[in-house]
Amino acid sequence: YFKNDAVREVWYALRTPEYAQSKDPAALISKLKTDGFTHILRARAIPVQEPDDESLKRLDQALALSEGIKPVVSMDSKNIREAKFRYELYQIK
């Protein structure tokens, strides 16, 4: 195993005002890269719906529009009883 620090987007947004207040998708990705992030793991409930949270809406826009992002893998959970999720891993270039 390897050391894998993970930061939830909500906590990062609360502690990083310039990220939370940014409206530009490219600026969001640039800020993440500047702060040392290399990947983003996006988890969404299935069926996938638009998030209520404005910060996650901006992140989703950045993931879709930014040239600084490369999709790595997408997979759906196979839970039988619990809620199902789609996990999407993106690399920050």
MARBA-3410 file (N, C-alpha, C, O; in Angstrom, 1 decimal):
93
0.8,-1.2,0.0,0.0,0.0,0.0,0.9,1.2,0.0,2.0,1.2,0.4 ~ 0.3,2.3,-0.4,1.0,3.6,-0.4,0.3,4.7,0.3,-0.9,4.5,0.6 ~ 1.0,5.7,0.7,0.4,6.8,1.5,-0.5,7.6,0.5,-0.1,8.1,-0.5 ~ -1.8,7.6,0.8,-2.7,8.3,-0.1,-3.6,9.3,0.7,-4.7,9.0,1.1 ~ -3.1,10.5,0.8,-3.9,11.5,1.4,-5.1,11.9,0.6,-5.0,12.0,-0.6
-6.2,12.0,1.2,-7.5,12.3,0.5,-8.1,13.5,1.3,-8.1,13.6,2.5 ~ -8.7,14.4,0.5,-9.3,15.6,1.0,-10.7,15.7,0.4,-10.8,15.7,-0.8 ~ -11.7,15.8,1.2,-13.1,15.9,0.7,-13.2,17.3,0.2,-12.7,18.3,0.7 ~ -13.9,17.5,-0.9,-14.1,18.7,-1.6,-14.7,19.8,-0.7,-14.3,20.9,-0.7 ~ -15.7,19.4,0.1,-16.4,20.4,1.0,-15.4,21.0,2.0,-15.5,22.2,2.3
-14.5,20.2,2.5,-13.5,20.7,3.5,-12.5,21.6,2.8,-12.1,22.6,3.4 ~ -12.0,21.2,1.6,-11.1,22.0,0.9,-11.7,23.3,0.5,-11.0,24.4,0.7 ~ -13.0,23.3,0.1,-13.6,24.6,-0.3,-13.8,25.5,1.0,-13.6,26.7,0.8 ~ -14.1,24.9,2.1,-14.2,25.7,3.3,-12.9,26.4,3.8,-12.9,27.5,4.3 ~ -11.8,25.7,3.5,-10.5,26.2,4.0,-9.7,27.0,2.9,-8.7,27.5,3.2
-10.3,27.0,1.7,-9.6,27.6,0.6,-10.5,28.6,-0.1,-11.2,28.2,-1.1 ~ -10.6,29.8,0.4,-11.6,30.8,-0.2,-11.4,31.1,-1.6,-12.4,31.2,-2.4 ~ -10.2,31.1,-2.1,-10.0,31.4,-3.6,-10.5,30.3,-4.5,-10.9,30.5,-5.6 ~ -10.5,29.1,-3.9,-11.1,27.9,-4.7,-12.6,28.0,-4.6,-13.3,27.9,-5.6 ~ -13.2,28.3,-3.4,-14.6,28.3,-3.2,-15.3,29.4,-3.9,-16.4,29.3,-4.4
-14.6,30.5,-4.1,-15.2,31.7,-4.8,-14.9,31.8,-6.3,-15.5,32.6,-7.0 ~ -14.1,30.9,-6.8,-13.8,30.9,-8.2,-14.9,30.5,-9.1,-15.6,29.5,-8.7 ~ -15.2,31.2,-10.2,-16.2,30.9,-11.1,-15.7,30.3,-12.4,-16.4,29.7,-13.2 ~ -14.4,30.4,-12.6,-13.7,29.9,-13.8,-13.3,28.4,-13.6,-12.5,28.1,-12.7 ~ -13.8,27.5,-14.5,-13.4,26.1,-14.3,-11.9,25.9,-14.4,-11.4,25.1,-13.7
-11.2,26.6,-15.3,-9.8,26.4,-15.4,-9.1,26.9,-14.2,-8.1,26.3,-13.8 ~ -9.6,27.9,-13.6,-9.0,28.4,-12.3,-9.1,27.4,-11.2,-8.2,27.3,-10.3 ~ -10.3,26.7,-11.1,-10.4,25.7,-10.1,-9.4,24.6,-10.2,-8.7,24.2,-9.2 ~ -9.2,24.1,-11.4,-8.2,23.0,-11.7,-6.8,23.6,-11.4,-6.0,22.8,-10.8 ~ -6.5,24.8,-11.8,-5.2,25.4,-11.6,-4.9,25.5,-10.1,-3.8,25.2,-9.6
-5.9,25.9,-9.3,-5.7,26.0,-7.8,-5.4,24.6,-7.2,-4.6,24.5,-6.4 ~ -6.2,23.6,-7.7,-5.9,22.3,-7.1,-4.5,21.8,-7.5,-3.8,21.2,-6.6 ~ -4.1,22.0,-8.7,-2.8,21.6,-9.1,-1.7,22.4,-8.3,-0.7,21.8,-7.9 ~ -1.9,23.7,-8.1,-0.9,24.5,-7.4,-0.8,24.0,-5.9,0.3,24.0,-5.3 ~ -1.9,23.5,-5.4,-1.9,23.0,-4.0,-1.4,21.5,-3.9,-1.5,20.9,-2.8
-1.0,21.0,-5.0,-0.4,19.6,-5.0,-1.3,18.5,-5.3,-0.9,17.3,-5.2 ~ -2.5,18.7,-5.7,-3.4,17.6,-6.1,-3.0,17.1,-7.4,-2.7,17.8,-8.3 ~ -3.1,15.8,-7.6,-2.7,15.1,-8.8,-3.9,14.4,-9.4,-4.0,14.2,-10.7 ~ -4.9,14.0,-8.6,-6.1,13.3,-9.1,-7.4,13.8,-8.4,-7.3,14.3,-7.3 ~ -8.5,13.6,-9.0,-9.8,13.9,-8.4,-10.6,12.6,-8.6,-10.8,12.0,-9.7
-11.2,12.1,-7.5,-12.1,11.0,-7.5,-13.5,11.5,-7.2,-13.8,12.1,-6.2 ~ -14.3,11.4,-8.3,-15.7,12.0,-8.2,-16.7,10.8,-8.0,-16.7,9.9,-8.8 ~ -17.4,10.8,-6.9,-18.4,9.8,-6.6,-19.8,10.4,-6.7,-20.1,11.4,-6.1 ~ -20.7,9.7,-7.5,-22.0,10.2,-7.7,-23.0,9.0,-7.5,-22.8,7.9,-8.0 ~ -24.1,9.3,-6.9,-25.2,8.3,-6.7,-25.8,8.0,-8.1,-25.9,8.9,-8.9
-26.1,6.7,-8.3,-26.8,6.3,-9.5,-28.3,6.2,-9.2,-28.6,5.5,-8.2 ~ -29.2,6.8,-9.9,-29.0,7.5,-11.2,-28.3,8.8,-10.9,-28.6,9.5,-9.9 ~ -27.4,9.2,-11.8,-26.6,10.4,-11.6,-27.5,11.6,-11.8,-28.3,11.7,-12.8 ~ -27.5,12.6,-10.9,-28.3,13.8,-10.9,-27.3,15.0,-10.7,-26.2,14.8,-10.1 ~ -27.8,16.1,-11.1,-27.0,17.3,-10.9,-26.9,17.6,-9.4,-28.0,17.5,-8.7
-25.8,17.9,-8.8,-25.7,18.2,-7.4,-26.4,19.5,-6.9,-26.5,20.4,-7.7 ~ -26.9,19.5,-5.7,-27.5,20.7,-5.1,-26.4,21.7,-4.7,-26.7,22.9,-4.8 ~ -25.3,21.2,-4.4,-24.2,22.0,-3.8,-23.5,22.8,-5.0,-23.1,22.2,-6.0 ~ -23.4,24.1,-4.8,-22.8,25.0,-5.9,-21.4,24.7,-6.1,-20.9,24.7,-7.2 ~ -20.7,24.4,-5.1,-19.2,24.0,-5.2,-19.0,22.8,-6.0,-18.2,22.7,-6.9
-19.9,21.8,-5.8,-19.8,20.5,-6.6,-20.2,20.8,-8.1,-19.7,20.2,-9.0 ~ -21.2,21.7,-8.3,-21.6,22.1,-9.6,-20.4,22.7,-10.4,-20.2,22.3,-11.6 ~ -19.7,23.6,-9.7,-18.5,24.2,-10.4,-17.4,23.2,-10.6,-16.8,23.2,-11.7 ~ -17.2,22.2,-9.7,-16.2,21.2,-9.9,-16.6,20.3,-11.1,-15.8,20.0,-12.0 ~ -17.9,19.9,-11.2,-18.4,19.1,-12.4,-18.2,19.9,-13.7,-17.8,19.3,-14.7
-18.4,21.2,-13.7,-18.2,22.0,-14.9,-16.7,22.0,-15.2,-16.3,21.8,-16.4 ~ -15.8,22.1,-14.2,-14.4,22.1,-14.5,-13.9,20.8,-15.0,-13.1,20.7,-15.9 ~ -14.5,19.7,-14.5,-14.1,18.3,-15.0,-14.5,18.1,-16.4,-13.8,17.5,-17.2 ~ -15.7,18.7,-16.8,-16.2,18.6,-18.2,-15.5,19.5,-19.2,-15.3,19.2,-20.3 ~ -15.1,20.7,-18.7,-14.6,21.7,-19.6,-13.1,21.9,-19.6,-12.5,22.4,-20.6
-12.4,21.6,-18.6,-11.0,22.0,-18.5,-10.1,21.1,-19.3,-10.3,19.9,-19.3 ~ -9.2,21.7,-20.0,-8.2,21.0,-20.7,-7.1,20.4,-19.8,-6.3,19.6,-20.3 ~ -7.1,20.8,-18.6,-6.1,20.3,-17.6,-6.5,19.1,-16.9,-5.9,18.7,-15.9 ~ -7.6,18.4,-17.4,-8.1,17.2,-16.8,-8.1,16.0,-17.8,-8.4,16.2,-19.0 ~ -7.7,14.9,-17.3,-7.7,13.7,-18.2,-8.5,12.6,-17.5,-8.1,12.2,-16.4
-9.6,12.1,-18.0,-10.4,11.0,-17.4,-9.5,9.8,-17.4,-8.9,9.4,-18.4 ~ -9.4,9.1,-16.3,-8.6,7.9,-16.2,-9.5,6.6,-16.2,-9.3,5.7,-17.0 ~ -10.5,6.6,-15.3,-11.4,5.4,-15.3,-12.7,5.8,-14.7,-12.8,6.7,-13.9 ~ -13.8,5.1,-15.1,-15.1,5.2,-14.6,-15.7,3.9,-14.3,-15.6,3.0,-15.2 ~ -16.2,3.7,-13.1,-16.8,2.4,-12.8,-18.0,2.5,-11.9,-18.0,3.5,-11.0
-19.0,1.6,-12.0,-20.1,1.6,-11.2,-20.0,0.6,-10.1,-19.5,-0.5,-10.3 ~ -20.5,0.9,-8.9,-20.5,-0.1,-7.8,-21.5,-1.2,-8.1,-22.4,-1.0,-8.9 ~ -21.3,-2.4,-7.5,-22.1,-3.5,-7.8,-22.9,-3.9,-6.5,-23.2,-5.1,-6.4 ~ -23.2,-3.0,-5.7,-23.9,-3.3,-4.4,-25.3,-3.8,-4.7,-26.0,-3.4,-5.7 ~ -25.7,-4.8,-4.0,-27.0,-5.4,-4.2,-28.1,-4.7,-3.3,-29.2,-4.4,-3.8
-27.8,-4.4,-2.1,-28.7,-3.8,-1.2,-28.6,-2.3,-1.0,-29.5,-1.6,-0.9 ~ -27.3,-1.8,-0.9,-27.1,-0.4,-0.7,-27.2,0.4,-2.0,-27.3,-0.1,-3.1 ~ -27.2,1.7,-1.8,-27.2,2.6,-2.9,-26.0,2.4,-3.8,-24.9,2.0,-3.4 ~ -26.2,2.5,-5.1,-25.1,2.3,-6.1,-24.5,3.7,-6.4,-25.2,4.7,-6.4 ~ -23.2,3.6,-6.7,-22.4,4.9,-7.0,-21.6,4.7,-8.3,-21.2,3.6,-8.6
-21.4,5.8,-9.0,-20.5,5.8,-10.1,-19.2,6.5,-9.6,-19.3,7.6,-9.1 ~ -18.1,5.9,-9.8,-16.8,6.5,-9.3,-16.0,6.8,-10.6,-15.8,6.0,-11.5 ~ -15.6,8.1,-10.7,-14.8,8.5,-11.8,-13.5,9.1,-11.3,-13.5,10.0,-10.5 ~ -12.4,8.7,-11.9,-11.1,9.1,-11.5,-10.6,10.0,-12.6,-10.6,9.6,-13.8 ~ -10.1,11.2,-12.3,-9.5,12.1,-13.2,-8.1,12.5,-12.8,-7.8,12.6,-11.6
-7.2,12.6,-13.8,-5.9,13.1,-13.5,-5.8,14.5,-13.8,-6.3,15.0,-14.8 ~ -5.1,15.3,-13.0,-4.9,16.7,-13.2,-3.5,16.8,-13.9,-2.5,16.4,-13.4 ~ -3.6,17.3,-15.2,-2.3,17.4,-16.0,-1.5,18.6,-15.7,-0.5,18.8,-16.3
END
